[in-house]
């Protein structure tokens, strides 16, 4: 089948997306069929329009039917609403235009189609800011796609800069787990056991919430027992409407302390 002028033949899926809170909530509430529906939804977006998809009652019914009726129309709509809540899709664009898209999706599409000739300024529902060349045409500038930063550029200079600006999560810890190199967090060895903890996932979630204050991160790590699986921290992150929370770090700390006092 010939691909249209906007769609792409393939798209990347980062581990941080598959193991993120949104995906874990989908699986917890609806089972693995919801995760499969999410991936198929991304595939439909990238294949057809490339970076967005119109979503209404009719589209919801058709999409659920193509899944073999494993999910009802109502369940499929609940999945969409959860993905919007977790900022996988942009809420404003959806509420105003009934369109599913996001900056992340658009950046992936821009990276995949950067050699195509097109005027980005004329594209509908576009959220990504672009550079304007002397010729007046918009240029793709993608630095944050679904791939982790260390995979986006192979130059040693860029890698060294990234090591200085980010908190590495690559060295091996106990039981083959990944160890955070920042020793100031004083993370105990048992926290790197992936059978009992999701330390890396927690760190990624805090990063996505833009929680960067070191004392707040330390407190959250300690109160959550460093991301223990099944812990209250993941319920807080997954069930909170973050668009109305200003001090996200303080909010999580308060919630964890309240939960701990309630259990003591």
GROMACS elastic network, one bead per residue, 0.5 to 0.9 nm:
[ bonds ]
;  ai    aj funct       b0    kb
    3     6     6  0.79701   500
    3     7     6  0.62451   500
    3     8     6  0.69969   500
    3     9     6  0.73290   500
    3    47     6  0.74759   500
    3    48     6  0.79126   500
    4     7     6  0.55882   500
    4     8     6  0.80946   500
    4    47     6  0.82050   500
    4    48     6  0.70074   500
    4    49     6  0.80270   500
    5     8     6  0.84358   500
    5    49     6  0.84868   500
    5    50     6  0.87627   500
    5   116     6  0.89392   500
    6    46     6  0.84010   500
    6    47     6  0.81142   500
    6    48     6  0.70749   500
    6    49     6  0.55530   500
    6    50     6  0.51726   500
    6    51     6  0.81722   500
    6   109     6  0.89190   500
    6   113     6  0.82004   500
    7    45     6  0.79247   500
    7    46     6  0.54836   500
    7    49     6  0.53029   500
    7    51     6  0.78301   500
    7   109     6  0.83403   500
    7   113     6  0.87104   500
    8    11     6  0.73817   500
    8    46     6  0.57372   500
    8    47     6  0.52106   500
    8    48     6  0.77077   500
    8    49     6  0.86927   500
    8    50     6  0.62007   500
    8   109     6  0.76420   500
    8   112     6  0.71709   500
    8   113     6  0.75182   500
    9    46     6  0.77120   500
    9    47     6  0.62309   500
   10    43     6  0.78920   500
   10    46     6  0.75501   500
   10    47     6  0.76774   500
   10   112     6  0.83982   500
   11    42     6  0.86298   500
   11    43     6  0.76180   500
   11    46     6  0.70968   500
   11    47     6  0.89713   500
   11   108     6  0.73813   500
   11   109     6  0.78647   500
   11   112     6  0.76186   500
   12   108     6  0.77049   500
   12   145     6  0.89444   500
   12   146     6  0.67429   500
   12   147     6  0.71370   500
   13    16     6  0.84618   500
   13    17     6  0.68623   500
   13    18     6  0.74000   500
   13    39     6  0.88246   500
   13   146     6  0.63448   500
   13   147     6  0.73004   500
   14    17     6  0.53484   500
   14    18     6  0.66872   500
   14    19     6  0.87938   500
   14   146     6  0.53771   500
   14   147     6  0.53852   500
   14   148     6  0.72214   500
   15    18     6  0.50881   500
   15    19     6  0.59568   500
   15    20     6  0.80240   500
   15   146     6  0.88160   500
   15   147     6  0.84283   500
   15   148     6  0.88717   500
   16    19     6  0.52528   500
   16    20     6  0.54498   500
   16   146     6  0.83000   500
   16   147     6  0.87498   500
   16   148     6  0.83265   500
   16   201     6  0.71846   500
   16   204     6  0.74275   500
   17    21     6  0.82857   500
   17    22     6  0.79984   500
   17    23     6  0.71431   500
   17   146     6  0.76989   500
   18    21     6  0.86836   500
   18    22     6  0.84568   500
   18    23     6  0.59091   500
   18    24     6  0.79945   500
   18    35     6  0.84016   500
   19    22     6  0.82044   500
   19    23     6  0.62764   500
   19    24     6  0.65320   500
   19   201     6  0.70942   500
   20    23     6  0.55527   500
   20    24     6  0.62671   500
   20    25     6  0.86919   500
   20   201     6  0.65334   500
   20   202     6  0.87241   500
   20   204     6  0.81498   500
   20   205     6  0.73522   500
   21    24     6  0.50087   500
   21    25     6  0.60113   500
   21    26     6  0.85525   500
   21    86     6  0.80785   500
   21   201     6  0.81193   500
   21   202     6  0.88588   500
   21   205     6  0.75128   500
   21   234     6  0.71860   500
   21   235     6  0.89924   500
   21   237     6  0.74657   500
   21   238     6  0.60130   500
   22    25     6  0.51926   500
   22    26     6  0.62762   500
   22    27     6  0.88038   500
   22    82     6  0.73652   500
   22    83     6  0.65278   500
   22    85     6  0.87996   500
   22    86     6  0.59961   500
   22    87     6  0.88105   500
   22    88     6  0.79698   500
   22   238     6  0.69577   500
   23    26     6  0.50175   500
   23    27     6  0.63094   500
   23    28     6  0.85752   500
   23    34     6  0.84918   500
   23    35     6  0.63815   500
   23    38     6  0.83614   500
   23    83     6  0.85885   500
   24    27     6  0.51938   500
   24    28     6  0.60705   500
   24    29     6  0.86306   500
   24    35     6  0.84825   500
   24   238     6  0.88755   500
   25    29     6  0.60194   500
   25    30     6  0.82820   500
   25    82     6  0.83699   500
   25   238     6  0.70070   500
   26    29     6  0.53940   500
   26    30     6  0.57822   500
   26    31     6  0.67640   500
   26    32     6  0.77004   500
   26    33     6  0.87788   500
   26    34     6  0.57455   500
   26    35     6  0.62419   500
   26    38     6  0.87121   500
   26    79     6  0.69237   500
   26    82     6  0.78436   500
   26    83     6  0.86570   500
   27    30     6  0.54305   500
   27    32     6  0.51118   500
   27    33     6  0.75829   500
   27    34     6  0.61876   500
   27    35     6  0.61775   500
   28    31     6  0.58317   500
   28    32     6  0.82824   500
   29    34     6  0.84478   500
   30    33     6  0.68935   500
   30    34     6  0.56798   500
   30    35     6  0.85029   500
   30    71     6  0.85182   500
   30    75     6  0.79264   500
   30    79     6  0.84684   500
   31    34     6  0.58471   500
   31    35     6  0.73986   500
   32    35     6  0.51147   500
   32    36     6  0.63412   500
   32    37     6  0.86137   500
   33    36     6  0.50422   500
   33    37     6  0.61306   500
   33    38     6  0.86608   500
   33    67     6  0.89249   500
   33    70     6  0.70822   500
   33    71     6  0.76435   500
   34    38     6  0.61771   500
   34    39     6  0.87418   500
   34    70     6  0.89704   500
   34    71     6  0.78014   500
   34    75     6  0.88312   500
   34    76     6  0.80330   500
   34    79     6  0.72157   500
   35    38     6  0.50212   500
   35    39     6  0.63747   500
   35    40     6  0.86497   500
   36    39     6  0.52213   500
   36    40     6  0.61532   500
   36    41     6  0.84808   500
   37    40     6  0.50651   500
   37    41     6  0.59725   500
   37    42     6  0.86607   500
   37    63     6  0.88833   500
   37    64     6  0.84825   500
   37    67     6  0.72538   500
   37    71     6  0.87110   500
   37    76     6  0.82595   500
   37    79     6  0.87747   500
   38    41     6  0.50130   500
   38    42     6  0.63570   500
   38    43     6  0.86590   500
   38    79     6  0.80817   500
   38    80     6  0.86222   500
   38    83     6  0.88278   500
   39    42     6  0.51444   500
   39    43     6  0.62151   500
   39    44     6  0.87155   500
   40    44     6  0.61703   500
   40    45     6  0.86423   500
   40    67     6  0.88313   500
   41    44     6  0.51185   500
   41    45     6  0.63017   500
   41    46     6  0.87607   500
   41    63     6  0.83682   500
   42    45     6  0.50868   500
   42    46     6  0.62195   500
   42    47     6  0.84493   500
   42   105     6  0.85921   500
   43    46     6  0.52932   500
   43    47     6  0.58933   500
   43    48     6  0.84600   500
   44    47     6  0.51313   500
   44    48     6  0.59545   500
   44    49     6  0.82275   500
   44    50     6  0.83815   500
   44    53     6  0.80229   500
   45    48     6  0.56246   500
   45    49     6  0.59565   500
   45    50     6  0.56163   500
   45    51     6  0.59687   500
   45    52     6  0.56065   500
   45    53     6  0.55642   500
   45   100     6  0.84306   500
   45   101     6  0.84307   500
   45   105     6  0.89653   500
   46    49     6  0.63290   500
   46    51     6  0.57410   500
   46    52     6  0.75736   500
   46    53     6  0.88504   500
   46   105     6  0.84258   500
   46   109     6  0.71628   500
   47    50     6  0.57442   500
   47    51     6  0.87580   500
   48    51     6  0.83845   500
   48    52     6  0.84898   500
   48    53     6  0.80894   500
   49    52     6  0.58680   500
   49    53     6  0.65918   500
   50    53     6  0.83315   500
   50   105     6  0.87818   500
   50   106     6  0.80984   500
   50   109     6  0.62405   500
   51   100     6  0.86083   500
   51   101     6  0.63079   500
   51   102     6  0.80320   500
   51   105     6  0.59405   500
   51   106     6  0.51684   500
   51   107     6  0.85345   500
   51   108     6  0.82529   500
   51   109     6  0.59326   500
   51   110     6  0.84970   500
   51   126     6  0.87573   500
   52    99     6  0.65674   500
   52   100     6  0.54896   500
   52   102     6  0.79223   500
   52   105     6  0.79755   500
   52   106     6  0.78956   500
   52   125     6  0.78121   500
   53    98     6  0.85589   500
   53    99     6  0.54677   500
   53   100     6  0.51362   500
   53   101     6  0.68082   500
   54    59     6  0.76082   500
   54    94     6  0.86435   500
   54    97     6  0.79616   500
   54    98     6  0.58851   500
   54   100     6  0.62351   500
   55    58     6  0.79218   500
   55    59     6  0.56158   500
   55    60     6  0.66276   500
   55    94     6  0.80946   500
   55    97     6  0.88926   500
   55    98     6  0.54226   500
   55    99     6  0.54846   500
   55   100     6  0.64848   500
   56    59     6  0.52591   500
   56    60     6  0.60383   500
   56    61     6  0.86532   500
   56    98     6  0.63297   500
   56    99     6  0.82711   500
   57    60     6  0.50372   500
   57    61     6  0.62041   500
   57    62     6  0.86893   500
   57    73     6  0.82863   500
   57    77     6  0.84920   500
   58    61     6  0.51938   500
   58    62     6  0.62461   500
   58    63     6  0.85695   500
   59    62     6  0.51171   500
   59    63     6  0.59588   500
   59    64     6  0.84575   500
   60    63     6  0.52151   500
   60    64     6  0.60982   500
   60    65     6  0.85398   500
   60    73     6  0.61928   500
   60    74     6  0.86652   500
   60    76     6  0.67736   500
   60    77     6  0.67758   500
   61    64     6  0.52580   500
   61    65     6  0.61623   500
   61    66     6  0.87530   500
   61    72     6  0.81451   500
   61    73     6  0.54442   500
   61    74     6  0.89090   500
   61    76     6  0.83870   500
   62    65     6  0.50661   500
   62    66     6  0.62723   500
   62    67     6  0.88128   500
   62    73     6  0.87332   500
   63    66     6  0.51413   500
   63    67     6  0.65047   500
   63    73     6  0.85190   500
   63    76     6  0.83516   500
   64    67     6  0.51899   500
   64    68     6  0.70580   500
   64    69     6  0.57517   500
   64    70     6  0.74567   500
   64    71     6  0.60174   500
   64    72     6  0.63763   500
   64    73     6  0.59595   500
   64    75     6  0.88395   500
   64    76     6  0.65022   500
   65    68     6  0.54115   500
   65    69     6  0.50080   500
   65    70     6  0.81640   500
   65    71     6  0.81898   500
   65    72     6  0.82654   500
   65    73     6  0.83453   500
   66    69     6  0.70786   500
   67    70     6  0.60862   500
   67    71     6  0.72893   500
   68    71     6  0.78817   500
   69    72     6  0.62356   500
   69    73     6  0.85730   500
   71    74     6  0.80113   500
   71    75     6  0.58713   500
   71    76     6  0.61863   500
   72    75     6  0.51246   500
   72    76     6  0.61789   500
   72    77     6  0.86375   500
   73    76     6  0.51300   500
   73    77     6  0.62480   500
   73    78     6  0.86483   500
   74    77     6  0.51726   500
   74    78     6  0.62189   500
   74    79     6  0.87082   500
   75    79     6  0.62390   500
   75    80     6  0.87464   500
   76    79     6  0.50543   500
   76    80     6  0.64330   500
   76    81     6  0.87793   500
   77    80     6  0.50245   500
   77    81     6  0.62323   500
   77    82     6  0.86403   500
   78    81     6  0.50240   500
   78    82     6  0.61625   500
   78    83     6  0.86439   500
   79    82     6  0.51243   500
   79    83     6  0.62684   500
   79    84     6  0.86616   500
   80    83     6  0.51268   500
   80    84     6  0.62159   500
   80    85     6  0.85844   500
   80    89     6  0.83976   500
   80   100     6  0.88003   500
   81    84     6  0.50373   500
   81    85     6  0.60815   500
   81    86     6  0.86374   500
   82    86     6  0.61937   500
   82    87     6  0.85755   500
   82    88     6  0.87434   500
   83    86     6  0.51104   500
   83    87     6  0.61869   500
   83    88     6  0.51744   500
   83    89     6  0.61418   500
   84    88     6  0.57146   500
   84    90     6  0.62590   500
   84    91     6  0.57541   500
   84    94     6  0.83736   500
   84   100     6  0.86080   500
   85    88     6  0.76646   500
   85    89     6  0.80364   500
   85    90     6  0.88157   500
   85    91     6  0.75875   500
   85   239     6  0.88332   500
   85   240     6  0.87262   500
   85   241     6  0.68309   500
   85   242     6  0.82766   500
   85   243     6  0.86633   500
   86    89     6  0.77911   500
   86   238     6  0.74961   500
   86   239     6  0.88950   500
   86   241     6  0.82161   500
   86   242     6  0.83579   500
   87    90     6  0.59904   500
   87    91     6  0.72636   500
   87   102     6  0.80014   500
   88   101     6  0.81023   500
   88   102     6  0.67331   500
   88   104     6  0.79790   500
   88   105     6  0.85479   500
   89    93     6  0.84476   500
   89    94     6  0.78082   500
   89    99     6  0.89204   500
   89   100     6  0.57945   500
   89   101     6  0.52016   500
   89   103     6  0.83985   500
   89   104     6  0.87214   500
   89   105     6  0.84261   500
   90    93     6  0.56730   500
   90    94     6  0.63774   500
   90    95     6  0.88375   500
   90    99     6  0.86688   500
   90   100     6  0.69271   500
   90   101     6  0.59202   500
   90   103     6  0.78122   500
   91    94     6  0.51633   500
   91    95     6  0.60933   500
   91    96     6  0.85248   500
   91   100     6  0.84564   500
   91   101     6  0.89247   500
   91   102     6  0.87553   500
   92    95     6  0.52279   500
   92    96     6  0.60115   500
   92    97     6  0.82621   500
   93    96     6  0.52793   500
   93    97     6  0.56527   500
   93    98     6  0.68981   500
   93    99     6  0.60379   500
   93   100     6  0.71984   500
   93   101     6  0.74022   500
   93   102     6  0.84193   500
   93   125     6  0.69326   500
   94    97     6  0.53828   500
   94   100     6  0.57991   500
   94   101     6  0.78247   500
   95    98     6  0.57537   500
   95    99     6  0.78607   500
   96    99     6  0.80344   500
   97   100     6  0.87775   500
   97   125     6  0.84479   500
   99   125     6  0.80541   500
  101   104     6  0.83208   500
  101   105     6  0.63818   500
  101   106     6  0.72425   500
  101   125     6  0.78569   500
  101   126     6  0.86278   500
  101   127     6  0.88135   500
  102   105     6  0.52604   500
  102   106     6  0.61716   500
  102   107     6  0.86063   500
  102   126     6  0.84843   500
  102   127     6  0.70820   500
  102   128     6  0.87556   500
  103   106     6  0.50469   500
  103   107     6  0.60489   500
  103   108     6  0.86494   500
  103   126     6  0.80262   500
  103   127     6  0.56699   500
  103   128     6  0.57834   500
  104   107     6  0.52160   500
  104   108     6  0.63784   500
  104   109     6  0.87246   500
  104   128     6  0.87348   500
  104   144     6  0.75735   500
  104   145     6  0.60603   500
  104   146     6  0.67931   500
  105   108     6  0.52531   500
  105   109     6  0.62971   500
  105   110     6  0.86633   500
  105   145     6  0.78814   500
  105   146     6  0.80200   500
  106   109     6  0.50198   500
  106   110     6  0.60323   500
  106   111     6  0.85844   500
  106   126     6  0.75868   500
  106   127     6  0.75855   500
  106   128     6  0.69671   500
  106   145     6  0.87249   500
  107   111     6  0.61447   500
  107   112     6  0.85716   500
  107   128     6  0.71502   500
  107   140     6  0.86732   500
  107   141     6  0.84730   500
  107   142     6  0.59685   500
  107   143     6  0.82290   500
  107   144     6  0.71841   500
  107   145     6  0.56880   500
  107   146     6  0.83123   500
  108   111     6  0.51944   500
  108   112     6  0.62496   500
  108   113     6  0.87174   500
  108   142     6  0.80273   500
  108   144     6  0.84662   500
  108   145     6  0.53481   500
  108   146     6  0.66420   500
  108   147     6  0.87788   500
  109   112     6  0.50642   500
  109   113     6  0.61373   500
  109   114     6  0.82984   500
  110   113     6  0.52160   500
  110   114     6  0.55575   500
  110   140     6  0.64265   500
  110   141     6  0.82401   500
  110   142     6  0.71997   500
  111   114     6  0.53169   500
  111   115     6  0.86801   500
  111   140     6  0.75014   500
  111   141     6  0.83000   500
  111   142     6  0.64095   500
  111   145     6  0.79565   500
  112   115     6  0.81241   500
  113   116     6  0.55347   500
  113   117     6  0.87523   500
  114   117     6  0.79587   500
  114   139     6  0.84589   500
  114   140     6  0.63525   500
  118   121     6  0.89460   500
  118   122     6  0.87794   500
  118   137     6  0.86172   500
  118   138     6  0.85388   500
  119   122     6  0.58340   500
  119   123     6  0.72658   500
  119   137     6  0.64783   500
  119   138     6  0.63534   500
  119   139     6  0.87243   500
  120   123     6  0.54272   500
  120   124     6  0.89447   500
  120   126     6  0.81102   500
  120   130     6  0.78786   500
  120   137     6  0.79449   500
  120   138     6  0.58400   500
  120   139     6  0.78320   500
  120   140     6  0.83344   500
  121   124     6  0.84230   500
  121   126     6  0.80986   500
  121   130     6  0.83384   500
  121   137     6  0.81756   500
  121   138     6  0.66603   500
  122   126     6  0.87273   500
  123   126     6  0.61322   500
  126   129     6  0.83486   500
  129   140     6  0.88943   500
  129   141     6  0.83742   500
  130   138     6  0.58632   500
  130   139     6  0.59057   500
  130   140     6  0.60586   500
  130   141     6  0.63092   500
  130   142     6  0.88996   500
  131   137     6  0.83416   500
  131   138     6  0.55910   500
  131   139     6  0.52353   500
  131   140     6  0.70066   500
  131   141     6  0.69096   500
  132   135     6  0.77632   500
  132   136     6  0.56603   500
  132   137     6  0.56213   500
  132   139     6  0.60109   500
  133   136     6  0.52418   500
  133   137     6  0.56871   500
  133   138     6  0.63457   500
  133   139     6  0.66744   500
  134   137     6  0.75828   500
  135   138     6  0.87092   500
  142   145     6  0.69046   500
  143   149     6  0.76116   500
  143   152     6  0.73782   500
  144   147     6  0.75583   500
  144   148     6  0.77729   500
  144   149     6  0.67920   500
  144   152     6  0.81404   500
  145   148     6  0.73344   500
  145   149     6  0.79477   500
  145   152     6  0.80345   500
  146   149     6  0.88019   500
  147   150     6  0.81167   500
  147   151     6  0.62795   500
  147   152     6  0.66509   500
  148   151     6  0.56899   500
  148   152     6  0.68773   500
  149   152     6  0.52050   500
  149   153     6  0.74079   500
  149   159     6  0.86441   500
  149   162     6  0.75503   500
  150   153     6  0.64768   500
  150   154     6  0.77499   500
  150   158     6  0.83972   500
  150   159     6  0.63180   500
  150   162     6  0.71578   500
  150   163     6  0.86841   500
  151   154     6  0.69677   500
  153   156     6  0.85657   500
  153   158     6  0.67677   500
  153   159     6  0.74043   500
  154   157     6  0.86499   500
  154   158     6  0.73909   500
  154   159     6  0.71679   500
  155   158     6  0.54078   500
  155   159     6  0.63588   500
  155   160     6  0.87529   500
  156   159     6  0.50154   500
  156   160     6  0.60946   500
  156   161     6  0.86099   500
  157   160     6  0.52057   500
  157   161     6  0.63170   500
  157   162     6  0.87131   500
  158   161     6  0.50628   500
  158   162     6  0.61602   500
  158   163     6  0.86492   500
  159   162     6  0.50703   500
  159   163     6  0.62179   500
  159   164     6  0.88029   500
  160   163     6  0.51088   500
  160   164     6  0.65075   500
  160   165     6  0.88594   500
  161   164     6  0.52622   500
  161   165     6  0.63030   500
  161   166     6  0.86705   500
  162   165     6  0.50849   500
  162   166     6  0.58598   500
  162   167     6  0.88705   500
  162   168     6  0.89496   500
  163   166     6  0.56371   500
  163   167     6  0.71829   500
  163   168     6  0.66462   500
  164   167     6  0.78491   500
  164   168     6  0.89089   500
  167   180     6  0.71891   500
  167   181     6  0.72219   500
  167   182     6  0.68304   500
  168   171     6  0.79370   500
  168   179     6  0.82499   500
  168   180     6  0.59566   500
  168   181     6  0.60461   500
  168   182     6  0.77178   500
  169   172     6  0.86865   500
  169   178     6  0.59241   500
  169   179     6  0.56028   500
  169   181     6  0.67067   500
  169   182     6  0.89782   500
  169   200     6  0.69475   500
  170   173     6  0.89992   500
  170   177     6  0.88286   500
  170   178     6  0.53343   500
  170   179     6  0.60869   500
  170   180     6  0.69386   500
  170   181     6  0.79999   500
  171   177     6  0.82653   500
  171   178     6  0.55084   500
  171   180     6  0.69347   500
  171   181     6  0.70699   500
  172   175     6  0.82835   500
  172   176     6  0.56347   500
  172   177     6  0.55538   500
  172   179     6  0.53409   500
  172   180     6  0.87497   500
  172   192     6  0.84761   500
  173   176     6  0.56990   500
  173   178     6  0.52719   500
  173   180     6  0.84591   500
  173   189     6  0.70149   500
  173   190     6  0.88003   500
  173   191     6  0.88093   500
  173   192     6  0.56314   500
  173   193     6  0.77554   500
  174   177     6  0.55992   500
  174   178     6  0.79894   500
  174   179     6  0.81747   500
  174   189     6  0.61662   500
  174   190     6  0.68126   500
  174   191     6  0.81953   500
  174   192     6  0.55577   500
  174   193     6  0.58641   500
  174   194     6  0.89060   500
  175   190     6  0.89380   500
  175   192     6  0.73129   500
  175   193     6  0.57049   500
  175   194     6  0.77393   500
  175   195     6  0.89213   500
  176   192     6  0.78701   500
  176   193     6  0.74801   500
  176   194     6  0.82495   500
  177   191     6  0.86644   500
  177   193     6  0.56059   500
  177   194     6  0.59976   500
  178   192     6  0.62009   500
  178   193     6  0.85451   500
  178   194     6  0.86127   500
  178   199     6  0.85007   500
  178   200     6  0.73304   500
  179   182     6  0.88847   500
  179   187     6  0.88069   500
  179   189     6  0.87012   500
  179   191     6  0.88995   500
  179   192     6  0.63441   500
  179   199     6  0.87572   500
  179   200     6  0.83156   500
  180   183     6  0.75281   500
  180   185     6  0.86016   500
  180   187     6  0.80729   500
  180   192     6  0.88964   500
  180   199     6  0.88515   500
  180   200     6  0.81157   500
  181   184     6  0.87997   500
  182   185     6  0.61943   500
  182   186     6  0.80001   500
  182   187     6  0.89033   500
  183   186     6  0.53502   500
  183   187     6  0.73423   500
  184   187     6  0.83116   500
  184   218     6  0.87916   500
  185   214     6  0.85283   500
  185   217     6  0.83639   500
  185   218     6  0.59869   500
  185   221     6  0.83334   500
  186   218     6  0.86933   500
  187   190     6  0.84891   500
  187   191     6  0.69104   500
  187   192     6  0.86132   500
  187   221     6  0.83036   500
  187   222     6  0.85583   500
  187   226     6  0.73832   500
  188   191     6  0.58022   500
  188   192     6  0.79296   500
  188   226     6  0.83778   500
  189   192     6  0.59027   500
  189   193     6  0.78008   500
  190   193     6  0.56189   500
  190   196     6  0.82854   500
  190   197     6  0.81747   500
  191   194     6  0.77438   500
  191   196     6  0.75568   500
  191   197     6  0.57357   500
  191   198     6  0.78285   500
  191   199     6  0.65399   500
  191   225     6  0.77807   500
  191   226     6  0.59080   500
  191   227     6  0.74074   500
  191   228     6  0.73864   500
  192   195     6  0.87748   500
  192   196     6  0.83495   500
  192   197     6  0.66526   500
  192   198     6  0.77582   500
  192   199     6  0.66852   500
  192   200     6  0.85071   500
  192   226     6  0.88545   500
  193   196     6  0.57553   500
  193   197     6  0.58475   500
  193   198     6  0.80402   500
  193   199     6  0.86984   500
  194   198     6  0.59044   500
  194   199     6  0.79226   500
  194   229     6  0.86289   500
  195   198     6  0.81627   500
  195   229     6  0.80446   500
  196   227     6  0.86675   500
  196   228     6  0.59319   500
  196   229     6  0.55421   500
  196   230     6  0.87611   500
  197   200     6  0.86927   500
  197   225     6  0.86155   500
  197   226     6  0.71841   500
  197   227     6  0.53866   500
  197   230     6  0.86227   500
  198   201     6  0.52977   500
  198   202     6  0.62575   500
  198   203     6  0.87651   500
  198   226     6  0.78271   500
  198   227     6  0.51617   500
  198   228     6  0.62110   500
  198   229     6  0.61089   500
  199   202     6  0.51599   500
  199   203     6  0.62563   500
  199   204     6  0.86829   500
  199   221     6  0.84333   500
  199   226     6  0.58501   500
  199   228     6  0.74413   500
  199   229     6  0.89585   500
  200   203     6  0.50969   500
  200   204     6  0.61931   500
  200   205     6  0.86281   500
  200   227     6  0.81817   500
  201   204     6  0.51117   500
  201   205     6  0.61954   500
  201   206     6  0.87088   500
  201   227     6  0.79034   500
  202   205     6  0.50703   500
  202   206     6  0.62476   500
  202   207     6  0.85779   500
  202   221     6  0.84047   500
  202   226     6  0.80137   500
  202   227     6  0.58612   500
  202   233     6  0.84581   500
  202   234     6  0.79175   500
  203   206     6  0.51618   500
  203   207     6  0.61887   500
  203   208     6  0.86930   500
  203   217     6  0.85084   500
  203   221     6  0.86918   500
  203   227     6  0.85477   500
  204   208     6  0.61779   500
  204   209     6  0.86378   500
  205   208     6  0.50454   500
  205   209     6  0.62447   500
  205   210     6  0.86561   500
  205   211     6  0.88825   500
  205   237     6  0.79087   500
  206   209     6  0.50602   500
  206   210     6  0.62928   500
  206   211     6  0.53418   500
  206   212     6  0.77238   500
  206   217     6  0.78087   500
  206   237     6  0.89142   500
  206   249     6  0.82819   500
  207   211     6  0.58068   500
  207   212     6  0.69702   500
  208   211     6  0.76367   500
  209   212     6  0.87743   500
  209   242     6  0.82523   500
  209   248     6  0.72879   500
  209   249     6  0.85599   500
  210   248     6  0.82659   500
  210   249     6  0.87679   500
  211   214     6  0.84687   500
  211   216     6  0.76147   500
  211   217     6  0.71948   500
  211   247     6  0.87797   500
  211   248     6  0.68702   500
  211   249     6  0.57947   500
  212   215     6  0.87896   500
  212   216     6  0.76781   500
  212   217     6  0.70301   500
  212   249     6  0.84449   500
  213   216     6  0.53567   500
  213   217     6  0.63239   500
  213   218     6  0.87709   500
  213   249     6  0.79305   500
  214   217     6  0.50702   500
  214   218     6  0.61312   500
  214   219     6  0.85880   500
  215   218     6  0.50769   500
  215   219     6  0.61516   500
  215   220     6  0.86027   500
  216   219     6  0.51076   500
  216   220     6  0.61211   500
  216   221     6  0.85529   500
  216   249     6  0.58270   500
  216   250     6  0.70091   500
  216   253     6  0.74971   500
  217   220     6  0.51270   500
  217   221     6  0.60819   500
  217   222     6  0.85987   500
  217   249     6  0.74785   500
  218   221     6  0.51869   500
  218   222     6  0.62223   500
  218   223     6  0.85928   500
  219   222     6  0.52165   500
  219   223     6  0.60021   500
  219   224     6  0.84223   500
  219   253     6  0.68297   500
  220   223     6  0.51751   500
  220   224     6  0.59252   500
  220   225     6  0.83481   500
  220   226     6  0.77574   500
  220   227     6  0.88711   500
  220   233     6  0.82631   500
  220   249     6  0.78178   500
  220   252     6  0.71340   500
  220   253     6  0.58475   500
  220   256     6  0.78305   500
  221   224     6  0.53151   500
  221   225     6  0.60492   500
  221   227     6  0.66784   500
  222   225     6  0.50565   500
  222   226     6  0.57553   500
  222   227     6  0.86864   500
  223   226     6  0.74089   500
  223   227     6  0.89268   500
  223   233     6  0.84393   500
  223   253     6  0.74773   500
  223   256     6  0.62749   500
  223   257     6  0.71667   500
  223   260     6  0.82005   500
  224   227     6  0.54257   500
  224   228     6  0.65697   500
  224   231     6  0.66605   500
  224   232     6  0.71401   500
  224   233     6  0.57818   500
  224   234     6  0.88880   500
  224   256     6  0.71493   500
  225   228     6  0.56555   500
  225   231     6  0.81301   500
  227   230     6  0.85775   500
  227   231     6  0.69588   500
  227   233     6  0.71857   500
  227   234     6  0.80030   500
  228   231     6  0.54437   500
  228   232     6  0.87826   500
  228   233     6  0.84885   500
  229   232     6  0.88923   500
  229   234     6  0.82604   500
  230   233     6  0.83406   500
  230   234     6  0.72845   500
  230   235     6  0.83829   500
  231   234     6  0.62037   500
  231   235     6  0.74169   500
  232   235     6  0.51572   500
  232   236     6  0.63111   500
  232   237     6  0.87830   500
  232   255     6  0.88850   500
  232   256     6  0.71121   500
  232   259     6  0.77010   500
  233   236     6  0.51461   500
  233   237     6  0.62942   500
  233   238     6  0.85354   500
  233   252     6  0.76388   500
  233   255     6  0.84953   500
  233   256     6  0.68410   500
  234   237     6  0.50861   500
  234   238     6  0.58564   500
  234   239     6  0.83625   500
  235   238     6  0.50543   500
  235   239     6  0.58079   500
  235   240     6  0.81745   500
  236   239     6  0.54990   500
  236   240     6  0.58774   500
  236   252     6  0.69695   500
  236   255     6  0.74001   500
  236   256     6  0.82331   500
  237   240     6  0.58079   500
  237   241     6  0.87686   500
  237   242     6  0.84685   500
  237   252     6  0.78588   500
  238   241     6  0.85417   500
  239   242     6  0.89032   500
  240   243     6  0.87893   500
  240   245     6  0.85260   500
  241   244     6  0.62576   500
  241   245     6  0.72238   500
  242   245     6  0.50346   500
  242   246     6  0.79235   500
  242   248     6  0.74893   500
  243   246     6  0.79066   500
  245   248     6  0.59051   500
  245   251     6  0.76534   500
  246   249     6  0.89011   500
  246   251     6  0.84750   500
  247   250     6  0.55248   500
  247   251     6  0.61120   500
  247   252     6  0.88370   500
  248   251     6  0.50165   500
  248   252     6  0.62935   500
  248   253     6  0.86994   500
  249   252     6  0.53329   500
  249   253     6  0.63030   500
  249   254     6  0.86852   500
  250   253     6  0.50831   500
  250   254     6  0.60891   500
  250   255     6  0.85689   500
  251   254     6  0.52115   500
  251   255     6  0.61972   500
  251   256     6  0.86836   500
  252   255     6  0.50822   500
  252   256     6  0.61278   500
  252   257     6  0.85691   500
  253   256     6  0.52042   500
  253   257     6  0.61399   500
  253   258     6  0.85426   500
  254   257     6  0.51788   500
  254   258     6  0.60786   500
  254   259     6  0.85810   500
  255   258     6  0.51368   500
  255   259     6  0.61649   500
  255   260     6  0.86095   500
  256   259     6  0.50999   500
  256   260     6  0.61189   500
  256   261     6  0.86389   500
  257   260     6  0.50441   500
  257   261     6  0.61480   500
  257   262     6  0.85344   500
  258   261     6  0.51785   500
  258   262     6  0.61773   500
  258   263     6  0.87884   500
  259   262     6  0.50592   500
  259   263     6  0.64078   500
  259   264     6  0.88136   500
  260   263     6  0.52231   500
  260   264     6  0.62644   500
  261   264     6  0.51587   500
